[in-house]
Amino acid sequence: MTTPIKGSCLCGAVRFEITGTPRSLSYCHCTRCRKQAGAFAAVVMVRKADFRLVSGEDQIRRYVPDEPWKHVRSFCGTCGSPLGEPSDDYELFPIAASALDDDPGVRPVLHMNVQSKPAWYEIADGVKQIPGTYGG
């Protein structure tokens, strides 16, 4: 058995564990991710079976956008920390890498929607890039 990867929000109200190795770590530069997370959003993809909310379910708020957008954004209602999109509805979902307290054991594999990145941000890490302009 591996040691769980622990995660939490800034104020500590929301805590979670990931028991398996995340499927991937990627960066999204779409305008919607940037508005929630900064220059880009870093997310790890995790299996529902590997994710366990330890505390703070009552603190989690969800922003459900109007169509045509589809990605729900979860965050702590106290401190506003992005949490990703933990869900009972999907077998695989993104968790905000910024909320991880431990090393997830995976490294970035992709920059998505780089045509939407701010002009002042230069990608210089050699990780694969996909242009796209999706706004999530």
PyMOL CGO cylinders between C-alpha atoms (Angstrom):
from pymol import cmd
from pymol.cgo import CYLINDER

trace = [
    CYLINDER, 0.00, 0.00, 0.00, 1.28, 3.45, -0.91, 0.3, 1, 1, 1, 1, 1, 1,
    CYLINDER, 1.28, 3.45, -0.91, 1.17, 6.46, 1.38, 0.3, 1, 1, 1, 1, 1, 1,
    CYLINDER, 1.17, 6.46, 1.38, -1.81, 8.67, 0.48, 0.3, 1, 1, 1, 1, 1, 1,
    CYLINDER, -1.81, 8.67, 0.48, -1.18, 12.00, -1.18, 0.3, 1, 1, 1, 1, 1, 1,
    CYLINDER, -1.18, 12.00, -1.18, -2.69, 14.58, 1.13, 0.3, 1, 1, 1, 1, 1, 1,
    CYLINDER, -2.69, 14.58, 1.13, -4.32, 17.81, 0.03, 0.3, 1, 1, 1, 1, 1, 1,
    CYLINDER, -4.32, 17.81, 0.03, -6.10, 20.77, 1.58, 0.3, 1, 1, 1, 1, 1, 1,
    CYLINDER, -6.10, 20.77, 1.58, -7.32, 24.29, 0.99, 0.3, 1, 1, 1, 1, 1, 1,
    CYLINDER, -7.32, 24.29, 0.99, -5.51, 27.36, 2.30, 0.3, 1, 1, 1, 1, 1, 1,
    CYLINDER, -5.51, 27.36, 2.30, -7.48, 27.58, 5.55, 0.3, 1, 1, 1, 1, 1, 1,
    CYLINDER, -7.48, 27.58, 5.55, -7.47, 23.81, 6.15, 0.3, 1, 1, 1, 1, 1, 1,
    CYLINDER, -7.47, 23.81, 6.15, -11.26, 23.46, 6.24, 0.3, 1, 1, 1, 1, 1, 1,
    CYLINDER, -11.26, 23.46, 6.24, -11.24, 21.09, 3.24, 0.3, 1, 1, 1, 1, 1, 1,
    CYLINDER, -11.24, 21.09, 3.24, -8.93, 18.08, 3.42, 0.3, 1, 1, 1, 1, 1, 1,
    CYLINDER, -8.93, 18.08, 3.42, -8.64, 15.12, 1.10, 0.3, 1, 1, 1, 1, 1, 1,
    CYLINDER, -8.64, 15.12, 1.10, -6.46, 12.13, 0.24, 0.3, 1, 1, 1, 1, 1, 1,
    CYLINDER, -6.46, 12.13, 0.24, -5.54, 10.45, -3.02, 0.3, 1, 1, 1, 1, 1, 1,
    CYLINDER, -5.54, 10.45, -3.02, -4.59, 6.81, -2.51, 0.3, 1, 1, 1, 1, 1, 1,
    CYLINDER, -4.59, 6.81, -2.51, -3.45, 5.92, -6.03, 0.3, 1, 1, 1, 1, 1, 1,
    CYLINDER, -3.45, 5.92, -6.03, -0.98, 7.54, -8.38, 0.3, 1, 1, 1, 1, 1, 1,
    CYLINDER, -0.98, 7.54, -8.38, -2.69, 10.29, -10.39, 0.3, 1, 1, 1, 1, 1, 1,
    CYLINDER, -2.69, 10.29, -10.39, -3.09, 9.53, -14.09, 0.3, 1, 1, 1, 1, 1, 1,
    CYLINDER, -3.09, 9.53, -14.09, -1.43, 12.77, -15.23, 0.3, 1, 1, 1, 1, 1, 1,
    CYLINDER, -1.43, 12.77, -15.23, -0.44, 16.32, -14.36, 0.3, 1, 1, 1, 1, 1, 1,
    CYLINDER, -0.44, 16.32, -14.36, -1.16, 19.05, -16.90, 0.3, 1, 1, 1, 1, 1, 1,
    CYLINDER, -1.16, 19.05, -16.90, -1.52, 22.79, -17.23, 0.3, 1, 1, 1, 1, 1, 1,
    CYLINDER, -1.52, 22.79, -17.23, -4.53, 24.56, -18.72, 0.3, 1, 1, 1, 1, 1, 1,
    CYLINDER, -4.53, 24.56, -18.72, -4.16, 28.12, -20.02, 0.3, 1, 1, 1, 1, 1, 1,
    CYLINDER, -4.16, 28.12, -20.02, -7.79, 28.66, -21.08, 0.3, 1, 1, 1, 1, 1, 1,
    CYLINDER, -7.79, 28.66, -21.08, -9.34, 31.94, -20.00, 0.3, 1, 1, 1, 1, 1, 1,
    CYLINDER, -9.34, 31.94, -20.00, -11.67, 30.29, -17.50, 0.3, 1, 1, 1, 1, 1, 1,
    CYLINDER, -11.67, 30.29, -17.50, -8.90, 28.35, -15.74, 0.3, 1, 1, 1, 1, 1, 1,
    CYLINDER, -8.90, 28.35, -15.74, -6.75, 31.48, -15.63, 0.3, 1, 1, 1, 1, 1, 1,
    CYLINDER, -6.75, 31.48, -15.63, -9.55, 33.47, -14.02, 0.3, 1, 1, 1, 1, 1, 1,
    CYLINDER, -9.55, 33.47, -14.02, -9.83, 30.89, -11.27, 0.3, 1, 1, 1, 1, 1, 1,
    CYLINDER, -9.83, 30.89, -11.27, -6.20, 29.93, -10.78, 0.3, 1, 1, 1, 1, 1, 1,
    CYLINDER, -6.20, 29.93, -10.78, -3.84, 32.63, -12.09, 0.3, 1, 1, 1, 1, 1, 1,
    CYLINDER, -3.84, 32.63, -12.09, -1.54, 32.38, -15.11, 0.3, 1, 1, 1, 1, 1, 1,
    CYLINDER, -1.54, 32.38, -15.11, -2.68, 28.77, -15.62, 0.3, 1, 1, 1, 1, 1, 1,
    CYLINDER, -2.68, 28.77, -15.62, -4.34, 25.93, -13.74, 0.3, 1, 1, 1, 1, 1, 1,
    CYLINDER, -4.34, 25.93, -13.74, -2.26, 22.88, -12.84, 0.3, 1, 1, 1, 1, 1, 1,
    CYLINDER, -2.26, 22.88, -12.84, -4.38, 19.77, -12.38, 0.3, 1, 1, 1, 1, 1, 1,
    CYLINDER, -4.38, 19.77, -12.38, -3.84, 16.11, -11.60, 0.3, 1, 1, 1, 1, 1, 1,
    CYLINDER, -3.84, 16.11, -11.60, -6.31, 13.61, -13.01, 0.3, 1, 1, 1, 1, 1, 1,
    CYLINDER, -6.31, 13.61, -13.01, -7.42, 11.14, -10.35, 0.3, 1, 1, 1, 1, 1, 1,
    CYLINDER, -7.42, 11.14, -10.35, -9.74, 8.13, -10.25, 0.3, 1, 1, 1, 1, 1, 1,
    CYLINDER, -9.74, 8.13, -10.25, -12.89, 8.44, -8.18, 0.3, 1, 1, 1, 1, 1, 1,
    CYLINDER, -12.89, 8.44, -8.18, -11.95, 5.23, -6.35, 0.3, 1, 1, 1, 1, 1, 1,
    CYLINDER, -11.95, 5.23, -6.35, -8.62, 6.82, -5.32, 0.3, 1, 1, 1, 1, 1, 1,
    CYLINDER, -8.62, 6.82, -5.32, -10.10, 10.07, -3.95, 0.3, 1, 1, 1, 1, 1, 1,
    CYLINDER, -10.10, 10.07, -3.95, -11.38, 10.48, -0.40, 0.3, 1, 1, 1, 1, 1, 1,
    CYLINDER, -11.38, 10.48, -0.40, -12.70, 13.67, 1.14, 0.3, 1, 1, 1, 1, 1, 1,
    CYLINDER, -12.70, 13.67, 1.14, -11.45, 13.68, 4.73, 0.3, 1, 1, 1, 1, 1, 1,
    CYLINDER, -11.45, 13.68, 4.73, -13.20, 16.83, 5.96, 0.3, 1, 1, 1, 1, 1, 1,
    CYLINDER, -13.20, 16.83, 5.96, -14.93, 19.99, 4.87, 0.3, 1, 1, 1, 1, 1, 1,
    CYLINDER, -14.93, 19.99, 4.87, -17.66, 18.73, 2.56, 0.3, 1, 1, 1, 1, 1, 1,
    CYLINDER, -17.66, 18.73, 2.56, -19.93, 21.46, 3.95, 0.3, 1, 1, 1, 1, 1, 1,
    CYLINDER, -19.93, 21.46, 3.95, -17.32, 24.08, 2.98, 0.3, 1, 1, 1, 1, 1, 1,
    CYLINDER, -17.32, 24.08, 2.98, -17.08, 23.10, -0.70, 0.3, 1, 1, 1, 1, 1, 1,
    CYLINDER, -17.08, 23.10, -0.70, -18.81, 25.46, -3.10, 0.3, 1, 1, 1, 1, 1, 1,
    CYLINDER, -18.81, 25.46, -3.10, -19.33, 24.77, -6.78, 0.3, 1, 1, 1, 1, 1, 1,
    CYLINDER, -19.33, 24.77, -6.78, -19.56, 27.21, -9.62, 0.3, 1, 1, 1, 1, 1, 1,
    CYLINDER, -19.56, 27.21, -9.62, -21.71, 25.71, -12.38, 0.3, 1, 1, 1, 1, 1, 1,
    CYLINDER, -21.71, 25.71, -12.38, -21.35, 27.83, -15.53, 0.3, 1, 1, 1, 1, 1, 1,
    CYLINDER, -21.35, 27.83, -15.53, -24.05, 28.63, -18.05, 0.3, 1, 1, 1, 1, 1, 1,
    CYLINDER, -24.05, 28.63, -18.05, -23.87, 26.83, -21.39, 0.3, 1, 1, 1, 1, 1, 1,
    CYLINDER, -23.87, 26.83, -21.39, -21.93, 26.50, -23.58, 0.3, 1, 1, 1, 1, 1, 1,
    CYLINDER, -21.93, 26.50, -23.58, -19.37, 26.14, -20.78, 0.3, 1, 1, 1, 1, 1, 1,
    CYLINDER, -19.37, 26.14, -20.78, -19.43, 22.84, -18.95, 0.3, 1, 1, 1, 1, 1, 1,
    CYLINDER, -19.43, 22.84, -18.95, -16.65, 22.54, -16.38, 0.3, 1, 1, 1, 1, 1, 1,
    CYLINDER, -16.65, 22.54, -16.38, -17.79, 22.92, -12.79, 0.3, 1, 1, 1, 1, 1, 1,
    CYLINDER, -17.79, 22.92, -12.79, -15.26, 24.67, -10.56, 0.3, 1, 1, 1, 1, 1, 1,
    CYLINDER, -15.26, 24.67, -10.56, -15.07, 23.66, -6.90, 0.3, 1, 1, 1, 1, 1, 1,
    CYLINDER, -15.07, 23.66, -6.90, -13.49, 25.82, -4.24, 0.3, 1, 1, 1, 1, 1, 1,
    CYLINDER, -13.49, 25.82, -4.24, -13.43, 26.31, -0.49, 0.3, 1, 1, 1, 1, 1, 1,
    CYLINDER, -13.43, 26.31, -0.49, -16.24, 28.61, 0.61, 0.3, 1, 1, 1, 1, 1, 1,
    CYLINDER, -16.24, 28.61, 0.61, -14.08, 30.05, 3.40, 0.3, 1, 1, 1, 1, 1, 1,
    CYLINDER, -14.08, 30.05, 3.40, -10.72, 30.80, 1.76, 0.3, 1, 1, 1, 1, 1, 1,
    CYLINDER, -10.72, 30.80, 1.76, -11.57, 30.45, -1.95, 0.3, 1, 1, 1, 1, 1, 1,
    CYLINDER, -11.57, 30.45, -1.95, -8.85, 27.91, -2.75, 0.3, 1, 1, 1, 1, 1, 1,
    CYLINDER, -8.85, 27.91, -2.75, -9.47, 26.06, -6.03, 0.3, 1, 1, 1, 1, 1, 1,
    CYLINDER, -9.47, 26.06, -6.03, -10.08, 22.35, -5.50, 0.3, 1, 1, 1, 1, 1, 1,
    CYLINDER, -10.08, 22.35, -5.50, -10.61, 21.11, -9.05, 0.3, 1, 1, 1, 1, 1, 1,
    CYLINDER, -10.61, 21.11, -9.05, -13.71, 19.14, -9.92, 0.3, 1, 1, 1, 1, 1, 1,
    CYLINDER, -13.71, 19.14, -9.92, -14.14, 16.27, -7.43, 0.3, 1, 1, 1, 1, 1, 1,
    CYLINDER, -14.14, 16.27, -7.43, -17.30, 14.41, -8.43, 0.3, 1, 1, 1, 1, 1, 1,
    CYLINDER, -17.30, 14.41, -8.43, -19.28, 11.28, -7.75, 0.3, 1, 1, 1, 1, 1, 1,
    CYLINDER, -19.28, 11.28, -7.75, -20.58, 11.50, -11.33, 0.3, 1, 1, 1, 1, 1, 1,
    CYLINDER, -20.58, 11.50, -11.33, -17.31, 10.68, -13.12, 0.3, 1, 1, 1, 1, 1, 1,
    CYLINDER, -17.31, 10.68, -13.12, -14.76, 7.88, -12.81, 0.3, 1, 1, 1, 1, 1, 1,
    CYLINDER, -14.76, 7.88, -12.81, -11.89, 10.29, -13.56, 0.3, 1, 1, 1, 1, 1, 1,
    CYLINDER, -11.89, 10.29, -13.56, -11.72, 13.98, -12.65, 0.3, 1, 1, 1, 1, 1, 1,
    CYLINDER, -11.72, 13.98, -12.65, -9.24, 16.84, -12.16, 0.3, 1, 1, 1, 1, 1, 1,
    CYLINDER, -9.24, 16.84, -12.16, -8.00, 17.98, -8.77, 0.3, 1, 1, 1, 1, 1, 1,
    CYLINDER, -8.00, 17.98, -8.77, -6.15, 21.29, -8.42, 0.3, 1, 1, 1, 1, 1, 1,
    CYLINDER, -6.15, 21.29, -8.42, -2.45, 20.51, -8.03, 0.3, 1, 1, 1, 1, 1, 1,
    CYLINDER, -2.45, 20.51, -8.03, -2.17, 23.73, -6.00, 0.3, 1, 1, 1, 1, 1, 1,
    CYLINDER, -2.17, 23.73, -6.00, -4.23, 22.05, -3.26, 0.3, 1, 1, 1, 1, 1, 1,
    CYLINDER, -4.23, 22.05, -3.26, -1.81, 19.12, -2.89, 0.3, 1, 1, 1, 1, 1, 1,
    CYLINDER, -1.81, 19.12, -2.89, 0.25, 19.05, 0.28, 0.3, 1, 1, 1, 1, 1, 1,
    CYLINDER, 0.25, 19.05, 0.28, 2.42, 16.16, -0.95, 0.3, 1, 1, 1, 1, 1, 1,
    CYLINDER, 2.42, 16.16, -0.95, 4.30, 15.31, -4.13, 0.3, 1, 1, 1, 1, 1, 1,
    CYLINDER, 4.30, 15.31, -4.13, 1.83, 13.55, -6.45, 0.3, 1, 1, 1, 1, 1, 1,
    CYLINDER, 1.83, 13.55, -6.45, 4.57, 11.39, -7.95, 0.3, 1, 1, 1, 1, 1, 1,
    CYLINDER, 4.57, 11.39, -7.95, 3.82, 12.51, -11.53, 0.3, 1, 1, 1, 1, 1, 1,
    CYLINDER, 3.82, 12.51, -11.53, 5.29, 15.35, -13.55, 0.3, 1, 1, 1, 1, 1, 1,
    CYLINDER, 5.29, 15.35, -13.55, 3.68, 17.66, -16.12, 0.3, 1, 1, 1, 1, 1, 1,
    CYLINDER, 3.68, 17.66, -16.12, 2.96, 16.10, -19.51, 0.3, 1, 1, 1, 1, 1, 1,
    CYLINDER, 2.96, 16.10, -19.51, 0.98, 18.81, -21.29, 0.3, 1, 1, 1, 1, 1, 1,
    CYLINDER, 0.98, 18.81, -21.29, 0.19, 22.52, -21.63, 0.3, 1, 1, 1, 1, 1, 1,
    CYLINDER, 0.19, 22.52, -21.63, -3.37, 22.88, -23.00, 0.3, 1, 1, 1, 1, 1, 1,
    CYLINDER, -3.37, 22.88, -23.00, -5.00, 25.88, -24.67, 0.3, 1, 1, 1, 1, 1, 1,
    CYLINDER, -5.00, 25.88, -24.67, -1.74, 27.80, -24.98, 0.3, 1, 1, 1, 1, 1, 1,
    CYLINDER, -1.74, 27.80, -24.98, -3.23, 30.25, -27.50, 0.3, 1, 1, 1, 1, 1, 1,
    CYLINDER, -3.23, 30.25, -27.50, -5.23, 31.63, -24.58, 0.3, 1, 1, 1, 1, 1, 1,
    CYLINDER, -5.23, 31.63, -24.58, -2.26, 32.19, -22.27, 0.3, 1, 1, 1, 1, 1, 1,
    CYLINDER, -2.26, 32.19, -22.27, -1.40, 35.76, -21.32, 0.3, 1, 1, 1, 1, 1, 1,
    CYLINDER, -1.40, 35.76, -21.32, 1.23, 37.41, -23.52, 0.3, 1, 1, 1, 1, 1, 1,
    CYLINDER, 1.23, 37.41, -23.52, 3.40, 38.14, -20.47, 0.3, 1, 1, 1, 1, 1, 1,
    CYLINDER, 3.40, 38.14, -20.47, 3.73, 34.44, -19.58, 0.3, 1, 1, 1, 1, 1, 1,
    CYLINDER, 3.73, 34.44, -19.58, 6.41, 32.48, -21.44, 0.3, 1, 1, 1, 1, 1, 1,
    CYLINDER, 6.41, 32.48, -21.44, 6.33, 28.68, -21.43, 0.3, 1, 1, 1, 1, 1, 1,
    CYLINDER, 6.33, 28.68, -21.43, 9.94, 27.52, -21.25, 0.3, 1, 1, 1, 1, 1, 1,
    CYLINDER, 9.94, 27.52, -21.25, 9.80, 24.06, -19.70, 0.3, 1, 1, 1, 1, 1, 1,
    CYLINDER, 9.80, 24.06, -19.70, 9.88, 21.84, -22.82, 0.3, 1, 1, 1, 1, 1, 1,
    CYLINDER, 9.88, 21.84, -22.82, 6.56, 20.15, -21.96, 0.3, 1, 1, 1, 1, 1, 1,
    CYLINDER, 6.56, 20.15, -21.96, 4.30, 19.34, -24.94, 0.3, 1, 1, 1, 1, 1, 1,
    CYLINDER, 4.30, 19.34, -24.94, 1.95, 22.17, -25.94, 0.3, 1, 1, 1, 1, 1, 1,
    CYLINDER, 1.95, 22.17, -25.94, -1.48, 22.06, -27.58, 0.3, 1, 1, 1, 1, 1, 1,
    CYLINDER, -1.48, 22.06, -27.58, -2.63, 25.41, -29.06, 0.3, 1, 1, 1, 1, 1, 1,
    CYLINDER, -2.63, 25.41, -29.06, -6.42, 25.35, -28.49, 0.3, 1, 1, 1, 1, 1, 1,
    CYLINDER, -6.42, 25.35, -28.49, -8.48, 28.26, -27.22, 0.3, 1, 1, 1, 1, 1, 1,
    CYLINDER, -8.48, 28.26, -27.22, -11.10, 26.38, -25.23, 0.3, 1, 1, 1, 1, 1, 1,
    CYLINDER, -11.10, 26.38, -25.23, -12.62, 28.34, -22.38, 0.3, 1, 1, 1, 1, 1, 1,
    CYLINDER, -12.62, 28.34, -22.38, -13.91, 25.42, -20.24, 0.3, 1, 1, 1, 1, 1, 1,
]
cmd.load_cgo(trace, "trace")
